[in-house]
Amino acid sequence: MKLNLTHLKLPRLIVLGICLFAGSVLSAQTNVFDDVIATSANHVYLKTALEQEGLDAALQDDMATLTVFAPNDAAFDNLATALGTDIAGLLALPNLSDILLYHVLGSTALSADIQNGDIVDPLNMDNSIKLTKTSMNAVYANQAMVEAADLTTDNGVVHSIDAVLLPYETVVDVALDNGFSTLATAVITAELLPALTNPLATLTVFAPTNDAFDDLAAALGTDLNGILALPNLADVLTYHVLGAEVMSADINNGDVVDALSMTNTLKLTKTTMGDVYVNQAMVTSADVMADNGVVHILDAAVLPSETVVDVALDNGFSTLATAVITAELLPALTNPFASLTVFAPTNDAFDDLAAALGTDLNGILALPNLADVLTYHVLGAEVMSADINNGDVVDALSMTNTLKLTKTSMGDLYVNQAMVTSADVMADNGVVHILDAAILPSETVVDVALDNGFSTLATAVITAELLPALTDPFASLTVFAPTNGAFDDLASALDTNIDGLLALPNLGDILLYHVVAGTVLSTDLTDGLVPTLNGADILVDLTDGVMINEFMVTMADVTAANGVVHVIDGVLVPVITSVGEISTIEKFDVFPNPAQEILNIVNVDGSNYTIIDMKGSIVSEGRIVNNQVQISNLSEGNYMLQVIGISTVSQSRFVKL
């Protein structure tokens, strides 16, 4: 029999209730458990786990408003494998209920409503869920990708995900919980939350502070928005992350490690004081633990720039790299914002240095002034080879001494005594020039000249391209150094000026005529001829003070690391003559002196004589007659008279009026 409600005299409210009941039967409410999870062939393990933990009822609640991130069966299989167990082992986890509730939000979040970087609270309050929406509109909950979104029901929505979420305290949580807001924002912007929230990852994060990012922005001439807009932001951030957990105690000085960014390696320093550096950045707080790794806090951001250290490492400069590590100089040389010039000795150059010091490479590394030696090879500015001028004297990072640069007329470059064999090897923080020798911050005979006002001599040495010879720290030299006044006298005698002297074609010969091989102190001088680096001999006369040829030593024994300097009051000019084997030097007097016509000499009648002018040229020679020499044909000026015997040479200076 058909029930006809219209003919029954029932109260209106009863009729209305019957109608509502009939409607509910015809259109029952759907829920996230019964209508999505329980009916899905890909979520069998999730259904089983929810039922086992008695959580299915909560998901069936018609009054609830839920979002469920539902791991598929493959996600559970992967988790079991990662934990070294099976599905039964997962179902036996004592915190399984907490894990499941960590996948459920108490509100509805459709994929269109999710913003990149949203941090939401699940029903399990042990941790928040970090949401990522990529520029390609992919959605992640922590490390898990949403593979099927917006499976809607009357009491919420289900997003199927490809991994199981765990409420672990990750390295991201360490950043969020400790005020690293700029780092967190950057990680979100670069869409790196999935990588860093993976609960099963093992990471080391070198975390720059907010101030460190402010400093980075200032160095780049931008602001934090500019940092977030960097096209290589993800590369910069992953350069701060290692794919393994490294505690500070496990770091060794000089470790070179691979970051998640493969653009460059990280160079680690552990100082003798126990400080740890990552490239140029200091670890200010170490070993902040997370469930998926460890965080070390940095006072600066590091950049995957190709630095001068990388040039050394990439080009086989193993000894230099080892020395830099030993001297704890990696932080200074890996600073991406430095502007450096490195003069880099080859491995062979270090071998030669060790041999010269009578040691080996371990001896080099043990030098107490190793850092000083190494920083003497570095300028605090970028200097290309084309910018070097002959005679540049420049400050190195080591303040012990200056570097003396030579550019020859043939275009060769020298740094002190070392030749640049390859120039202008570029890095992001400077330039490298390769040297064939190591240089030492020794106080050389050149420094004696520079430090004591011998400006003309220094200029002449530079002009003649003799700096490499005189700055050799392992040379042993004796230099007879003319004063500025001595050079002025020579210029006057030659009727020229200092520029004229510097233009002399035999300038180098003249200067080398002032240098004797070996360190000869004044107390070691003896009368006689002494060969010079020029090849010609100088005449040492100790009869009345110390005379070198016709000039007097006015200051003796100014010592340098590579020799000794004696100051003289005239410029020595090589004499174009040969005196044979001379064994005795004698000094004699001439009179009058000054003279106009005739020089008188005692007891030399019949001997041969030579008169030499200030140019070093023989202007008169002959035989002495009646102990006299005619000088009427000479121009006014200073001269040296030499009287040569069989085994003796005698000399005397005179002035022609």
C-alpha positions in Angstrom: 0.0 0.0 0.0 1.2 3.4 -0.9 1.5 5.9 1.9 -0.2 9.2 1.1 1.0 11.8 3.5 -1.3 14.4 2.2 -4.4 12.5 3.5 -3.0 12.0 7.0 -3.8 14.5 9.6 -0.3 14.7 11.1 1.2 17.7 12.7 3.3 19.8 10.3 6.5 19.2 12.3 6.2 15.5 12.1 5.6 15.6 8.4 8.6 17.9 8.0 10.8 15.4 9.9 9.7 12.5 7.9 10.6 14.5 4.7 14.1 15.3 6.1 14.7 11.7 7.0 13.6 10.6 3.5 16.0 13.2 2.0 18.9 11.9 4.1 18.4 8.4 2.9 18.3 9.6 -0.6 21.5 11.8 -0.3 23.8 10.5 2.5 26.9 12.7 3.4 30.3 11.6 2.1 33.5 11.6 4.3 37.2 11.4 3.7 37.6 7.9 5.1 34.7 6.0 3.6 34.5 7.7 0.2 38.2 8.3 -0.6 40.7 6.3 1.5 38.7 3.1 2.0 37.7 2.9 -1.6 41.2 3.6 -3.0 43.3 0.7 -4.3 46.4 2.8 -3.6 45.8 3.5 0.1 45.3 0.0 1.5 48.0 0.4 4.2 46.7 3.8 5.2 43.1 2.4 5.6 44.5 -0.5 7.7 46.6 1.8 9.9 43.7 4.1 10.5 41.3 1.3 11.4 43.9 -0.4 13.6 44.4 2.9 15.6 40.7 3.6 15.7 41.1 6.8 13.8 38.6 5.9 11.0 35.7 7.2 13.1 37.3 10.6 13.4 37.6 10.8 9.7 34.0 9.7 9.2 32.7 12.5 11.5 30.0 14.4 9.5 30.6 17.4 11.6 34.3 17.6 11.0 36.1 19.8 8.5 39.3 18.0 7.5 42.3 17.9 5.2 44.1 14.6 4.9 47.5 14.2 3.3 47.1 10.5 2.4 50.4 8.5 1.8 49.9 5.9 -0.9 51.0 2.3 -0.4 54.3 2.9 -2.2 55.0 5.6 0.4 54.5 3.1 3.3 56.7 0.6 1.5 59.5 3.2 1.1 59.3 4.2 4.8 59.4 0.5 5.9 62.6 0.0 3.7 64.2 3.2 5.1 63.5 2.0 8.7 64.7 -1.5 8.0 61.4 -3.1 8.6 58.2 -4.1 6.8 54.5 -3.0 6.8 53.9 -5.1 9.9 56.7 -3.3 11.6 55.2 0.0 10.7 51.8 -1.0 12.0 53.5 -2.0 15.3 55.1 1.4 15.8 54.2 2.7 19.3 53.7 6.2 17.9 51.7 5.2 14.8 48.6 7.1 15.9 50.7 10.3 16.3 52.2 9.8 12.9 48.7 9.3 11.3 47.3 12.4 13.0 50.3 14.4 11.7 48.8 13.9 8.3 45.4 15.5 9.2 44.5 19.2 9.4 41.4 20.4 11.3 40.3 22.6 8.4 39.8 22.3 4.7 42.8 23.3 2.5 42.2 23.0 -1.2 45.3 23.0 -3.4 44.3 26.4 -4.8 44.3 27.9 -1.4 47.8 26.7 -0.5 50.5 29.4 -0.6 54.2 28.6 -0.9 55.6 28.6 2.6 52.4 28.0 4.5 53.1 26.5 7.9 50.0 24.7 9.2 49.2 22.8 12.4 47.9 19.2 12.1 45.8 17.4 14.6 49.1 16.0 16.1 50.6 19.1 17.6 54.1 17.7 17.9 55.2 19.7 14.9 53.8 21.8 12.1 53.6 20.9 8.4 55.5 23.0 5.9 53.7 23.5 2.6 55.4 24.3 -0.7 53.8 25.4 -3.9 56.3 25.6 -6.7 56.4 27.9 -9.6 55.1 24.9 -11.6 52.1 24.6 -9.2 53.4 21.4 -7.7 52.3 21.1 -4.0 54.4 19.5 -1.3 53.6 18.7 2.4 57.1 18.6 4.0 59.0 16.3 1.7 56.0 14.6 0.2 54.6 15.5 -3.2 50.9 15.8 -3.7 50.3 13.4 -6.6 46.5 13.7 -6.6 44.9 16.8 -5.1 41.5 18.0 -4.1 39.6 14.7 -3.6 36.7 16.4 -1.9 34.0 15.0 0.4 31.3 16.6 2.6 33.6 16.7 5.6 36.9 17.7 3.9 39.4 17.0 1.3 42.1 14.4 0.6 45.5 15.0 -1.1 47.2 11.8 -2.0 51.0 12.1 -1.3 54.0 10.0 -2.3 55.7 9.8 1.1 54.8 9.4 4.8 55.2 12.5 6.9 56.9 12.2 10.3 56.6 14.8 13.0 60.4 15.1 13.4 62.3 18.2 14.4 64.1 18.9 11.2 66.8 21.4 10.3 64.1 23.7 9.1 62.5 23.6 12.5 65.8 24.6 14.0 65.9 27.6 11.8 62.3 28.5 12.4 62.6 28.0 16.2 65.7 30.0 16.6 64.8 33.2 14.7 66.6 32.5 11.4 63.7 34.2 9.6 65.7 35.4 6.5 67.2 31.9 6.0 63.7 30.4 6.4 62.2 32.9 3.9 65.0 32.2 1.4 64.5 28.4 1.7 60.8 28.9 1.1 61.4 31.2 -1.9 63.8 28.8 -3.4 61.3 25.9 -2.9 63.8 23.9 -0.8 61.4 23.0 2.0 60.9 19.5 0.6 64.6 18.7 0.6 65.3 20.0 4.1 62.2 18.6 5.8 62.8 15.1 4.7 62.8 13.3 8.1 65.0 10.5 6.8 67.7 12.7 5.4 71.0 13.2 7.1 72.1 16.8 6.7 74.6 19.3 7.9 73.3 22.9 7.5 75.6 25.9 7.9 73.0 28.5 8.8 73.8 32.2 8.3 72.1 34.5 10.8 69.8 37.3 9.7 72.7 39.8 10.2 74.8 37.6 7.8 72.1 37.9 5.1 72.0 41.7 5.7 75.7 41.8 5.2 75.4 39.8 2.0 72.8 42.2 0.7 75.0 45.2 1.5 78.0 43.5 -0.2 75.8 42.9 -3.3 74.5 46.4 -3.3 70.9 45.3 -2.8 68.4 44.5 0.0 66.8 41.3 1.2 64.3 41.4 -1.6 67.2 41.5 -4.0 68.7 38.4 -2.2 65.4 36.6 -2.6 65.3 37.5 -6.3 68.8 36.1 -7.1 68.5 33.7 -10.0 71.0 31.3 -8.3 69.3 31.5 -4.9 68.7 27.8 -4.7 72.4 27.2 -5.6 73.6 29.6 -2.9 71.4 28.0 -0.3 72.3 24.4 -1.1 75.9 25.5 -1.0 75.3 25.8 2.8 74.2 22.1 3.1 76.1 18.8 3.2 74.4 15.5 2.4 75.8 13.9 5.6 75.8 14.8 9.3 79.1 16.3 10.3 79.6 17.3 13.9 82.1 20.0 14.7 84.4 17.5 16.5 84.6 15.6 13.2 85.9 18.5 11.2 89.6 18.6 10.4 91.5 21.6 9.3 91.6 21.7 5.5 88.7 19.4 4.8 87.3 20.1 1.3 83.8 18.8 1.2 81.0 18.6 -1.3 77.8 20.5 -0.7 74.4 19.7 -2.1 75.2 22.4 -4.6 77.7 20.9 -7.0 78.9 24.3 -8.2 81.8 24.3 -5.8 83.3 22.6 -2.7 83.3 24.0 0.8 86.7 24.6 2.4 86.7 24.0 6.2 89.2 25.4 8.7 89.7 24.3 12.3 92.2 26.6 13.9 94.7 25.7 16.7 92.3 27.6 19.0 89.5 25.3 18.0 87.5 27.9 15.9 85.8 26.4 12.9 85.3 28.3 9.6 83.4 27.4 6.5 85.1 29.2 3.7 85.4 32.8 5.2 82.4 32.3 7.6 83.0 31.6 11.2 80.9 29.0 13.1 79.6 31.0 16.0 77.5 28.1 17.5 78.0 24.5 16.6 76.1 21.2 16.8 72.5 22.3 17.1 70.9 19.0 16.7 67.8 18.1 14.6 66.2 14.7 13.9 67.5 14.8 10.3 70.9 16.3 10.9 72.9 19.1 12.6 73.0 22.8 12.2 76.1 25.0 12.6 75.4 28.8 12.8 77.5 31.1 10.6 78.3 34.8 10.9 78.4 35.2 7.1 76.8 33.7 4.1 79.0 31.6 1.8 78.9 31.8 -2.0 79.9 29.1 -4.5 82.3 31.5 -6.1 85.5 30.3 -7.9 88.1 31.8 -5.6 91.8 32.1 -5.8 91.9 29.0 -3.6 90.0 27.1 -6.2 92.5 28.2 -8.9 95.3 26.7 -6.8 93.3 23.5 -6.1 92.2 23.1 -9.6 95.6 23.7 -11.2 97.8 21.3 -9.2 99.3 23.8 -6.7 99.1 21.2 -4.0 102.0 22.5 -1.9 100.7 26.0 -1.9 97.2 24.7 -1.0 98.6 22.6 1.8 100.6 25.6 3.1 97.6 27.9 3.0 95.6 25.3 5.0 98.4 24.8 7.5 98.7 28.5 8.0 94.9 28.7 8.5 94.6 31.2 5.7 91.6 29.6 3.9 89.1 32.1 5.5 91.0 35.0 4.1 91.5 33.7 0.6 88.0 32.2 0.2 86.2 35.4 0.9 84.0 35.9 -2.2 84.0 39.6 -1.7 87.7 40.0 -1.4 89.7 41.5 -4.3 93.0 39.8 -4.3 96.1 39.3 -6.3 98.0 36.1 -5.6 101.5 35.4 -6.8 101.4 31.6 -6.7 104.6 29.6 -6.5 104.6 26.2 -8.2 105.3 23.0 -6.4 108.8 23.1 -7.9 109.2 26.6 -6.5 108.4 25.3 -3.0 110.8 22.4 -3.5 113.5 24.9 -4.4 112.7 26.9 -1.4 113.0 23.9 0.8 116.4 23.0 -0.7 117.6 26.5 -0.2 116.6 26.4 3.5 118.2 23.0 3.9 114.9 21.3 4.7 112.0 19.6 3.1 108.3 20.4 2.6 107.5 19.4 6.1 110.1 21.9 7.2 108.4 24.6 5.1 105.1 23.8 6.7 106.7 24.1 10.1 108.1 27.5 9.6 107.1 29.8 12.4 106.5 32.6 9.9 104.7 30.5 7.4 101.6 32.7 7.4 103.8 35.8 6.9 105.6 34.2 4.0 102.3 33.2 2.3 100.6 36.5 2.8 103.7 38.2 1.3 102.5 36.5 -1.9 99.1 38.3 -1.7 98.0 41.8 -2.5 94.7 43.2 -1.2 93.7 44.5 -4.6 93.3 43.0 -8.0 96.2 43.8 -10.2 96.3 42.5 -13.8 99.6 42.1 -15.5 98.9 44.9 -17.9 98.5 47.3 -14.9 102.0 46.5 -13.6 104.7 49.1 -14.2 108.4 48.6 -13.9 109.5 49.5 -10.4 106.1 49.3 -8.7 106.7 48.9 -5.0 103.5 47.5 -3.5 102.2 46.5 -0.1 101.4 42.8 0.4 98.9 41.5 3.0 102.0 40.7 5.0 103.2 44.1 6.3 106.7 42.8 6.9 108.0 44.0 3.6 106.9 45.4 0.3 107.0 43.6 -3.1 109.2 45.0 -5.8 107.8 44.5 -9.3 109.7 44.5 -12.5 108.4 44.7 -16.0 111.2 44.3 -18.5 111.6 45.9 -21.9 110.7 42.4 -23.3 107.5 42.3 -21.3 108.6 39.8 -18.7 107.3 40.2 -15.2 109.1 39.6 -11.9 108.0 39.8 -8.3 111.2 40.4 -6.4 113.4 37.7 -7.9 110.6 35.4 -9.1 109.5 35.4 -12.7 105.8 35.3 -13.6 105.5 32.3 -15.9 101.8 32.6 -16.4 99.7 35.7 -15.7 96.1 36.7 -15.3 94.5 33.4 -14.2 91.1 34.8 -13.2 89.0 34.0 -10.1 85.8 35.5 -8.8 87.6 37.2 -6.0 90.8 38.2 -7.8 93.6 37.1 -10.1 96.5 34.7 -9.8 99.9 35.1 -11.4 102.1 32.0 -11.3 105.7 32.3 -10.1 108.8 30.1 -10.7 110.1 30.8 -7.2 108.8 31.5 -3.7 109.5 35.0 -2.4 110.4 35.8 1.2 109.7 39.1 3.1 113.5 39.5 3.7 115.1 42.9 4.1 117.4 42.9 1.1 120.0 45.3 -0.1 117.3 46.9 -2.2 115.4 47.6 1.0 118.5 49.2 2.5 118.6 51.6 -0.4 114.9 52.3 -0.4 114.7 52.8 3.4 117.8 55.1 3.6 117.0 57.6 1.0 119.1 56.3 -1.9 116.4 57.3 -4.3 118.6 57.8 -7.3 120.3 54.5 -6.9 116.9 52.8 -6.4 115.6 54.4 -9.6 118.7 53.4 -11.5 118.4 49.8 -10.3 114.7 49.8 -11.4 115.5 51.4 -14.8 118.3 48.9 -15.4 115.8 46.0 -14.5 118.2 44.8 -11.8 115.6 44.4 -9.0 115.3 40.6 -9.6 119.0 40.2 -9.1 119.3 42.3 -6.0 116.0 41.1 -4.2 117.0 37.4 -4.3 116.7 36.5 -0.6 119.3 33.7 -1.1 121.9 35.8 -2.8 125.0 37.0 -0.9 126.0 40.4 -2.1 128.2 43.3 -1.2 126.9 46.6 -2.6 128.9 49.8 -2.7 126.0 52.3 -2.8 126.6 55.8 -4.2 124.6 58.6 -2.5 122.2 60.8 -4.3 124.9 63.5 -4.2 127.3 61.1 -5.9 124.9 60.6 -8.8 124.5 64.4 -9.0 128.3 64.8 -9.3 128.5 62.2 -12.0 125.7 63.9 -14.0 127.5 67.2 -13.6 130.7 65.7 -14.8 129.0 64.2 -17.8 127.3 67.5 -18.5 123.8 65.9 -18.1 121.2 65.3 -15.4 119.8 62.3 -13.6 117.6 61.5 -16.6 120.6 61.5 -18.8 122.3 59.0 -16.4 119.3 56.8 -16.4 119.4 56.8 -20.2 123.0 55.6 -20.4 123.2 52.5 -22.6 125.7 50.9 -20.1 123.7 51.8 -17.0 123.3 48.2 -16.0 127.1 47.6 -16.3 127.8 50.7 -14.2 125.5 49.5 -11.4 126.8 45.9 -11.5 130.2 47.4 -11.1 129.1 48.4 -7.6 128.2 44.8 -6.6 130.5 42.1 -5.4 129.5 38.5 -4.9 129.5 37.4 -1.3 129.0 39.3 1.9 132.1 41.3 2.6 132.1 43.3 5.8 134.5 46.3 6.1 136.6 44.2 8.5 137.0 41.6 5.8 138.3 44.1 3.1 141.9 43.9 2.0 143.9 45.9 -0.4 143.7 44.7 -3.9 141.5 44.2 -6.9 138.1 42.6 -6.4 135.9 41.3 -9.2 132.4 42.7 -9.5 129.2 41.3 -11.0 130.0 43.5 -14.0 133.1 41.4 -14.7 135.6 44.2 -14.2 137.6 44.7 -11.0 137.3 47.5 -8.4 140.4 48.6 -6.5 140.2 48.5 -2.7 142.7 50.8 -0.9 142.9 50.7 2.9 145.8 53.1 3.2 143.7 56.1 4.4 140.3 54.9 5.3 138.5 52.7 2.8 138.7 53.7 -0.8 136.9 51.9 -3.6 138.7 53.1 -6.8 138.9 56.8 -6.3 135.9 57.1 -3.9 135.7 56.8 -0.1 133.4 54.6 1.9 131.5 57.0 4.1 129.4 54.5 6.0 130.2 50.8 6.2 128.4 47.5 7.1 124.7 48.3 6.7 123.6 44.7 6.8 120.7 43.1 4.9 119.3 39.6 4.8 121.1 39.0 1.5 124.3 40.9 2.0 125.8 44.2 3.2 125.9 47.7 1.9 128.8 50.2 2.1 128.0 53.8 1.3 130.4 55.6 -1.0 130.7 59.2 -2.0 131.0 58.7 -5.8 129.7 56.6 -8.6 132.1 53.9 -9.7 132.6 53.7 -13.5 134.2 50.6 -15.0 137.6 51.3 -16.4 138.3 50.0 -19.9 141.7 48.6 -19.3 143.5 45.5 -18.2 146.1 45.6 -15.4 147.0 41.9 -15.4 147.9 40.1 -12.2 148.1 42.8 -9.6 149.1 41.7 -6.1 149.8 45.0 -4.3 147.8 48.2 -4.1 149.7 51.4 -3.3 148.4 54.9 -2.7 150.5 57.9 -3.7 150.2 61.6 -3.6 150.2 64.1 -6.5 150.8 67.8 -6.2 149.7 70.3 -6.7 146.1 69.1 -6.3 144.0 70.8 -7.8 146.4 71.4 -10.7 146.3 73.2 -14.0 149.3 72.1 -16.1 151.5 69.5 -14.4 151.1 66.7 -11.8 154.2 65.9 -9.8 154.7 62.4 -8.5 157.5 61.0 -6.4 159.6 57.9 -7.3 157.6 56.7 -10.3 159.8 58.0 -13.1 159.5 55.8 -16.2 156.3 54.0 -15.1 153.2 53.8 -17.3 150.2 55.9 -16.3 146.5 56.1 -17.2 144.1 58.9 -16.5 140.4 58.0 -16.3 137.6 60.5 -16.3 134.3 60.3 -14.5 132.7 58.6 -17.5 135.1 55.7 -16.9 136.9 56.4 -20.1 140.7 56.6 -20.5 141.4 60.2 -21.5 145.2 60.1 -21.3 147.9 57.5 -21.0 151.7 57.3 -21.5 155.0 57.2 -19.6 155.9 59.3 -16.7 158.9 61.5 -17.4 160.9 63.3 -14.7 158.2 62.3 -12.2 155.7 64.5 -14.0 152.5 64.1 -16.0 151.2 66.8 -18.4 147.5 67.5 -17.9 147.1 70.8 -19.7 145.0 69.2 -22.4 142.4 67.9 -19.9 139.1 69.6 -19.4 138.2 70.9 -15.9 136.9 68.1 -13.6 137.7 65.1 -11.4 140.0 62.4 -12.6 141.8 59.3 -11.3 145.4 58.7 -12.1 146.6 55.1 -12.1 150.3 54.1 -12.2 150.8 50.5 -13.2 153.8 48.5 -12.2 154.8 44.9 -12.8 152.8 43.6 -9.9 151.4 46.8 -8.3 148.9 49.4 -9.2 148.9 52.9 -7.5 146.1 55.4 -7.8 145.3 58.9 -6.7 142.4 61.3 -7.3 143.0 64.8 -8.6 141.1 67.9 -9.8 142.0 69.7 -13.0 141.3 73.4 -12.9 
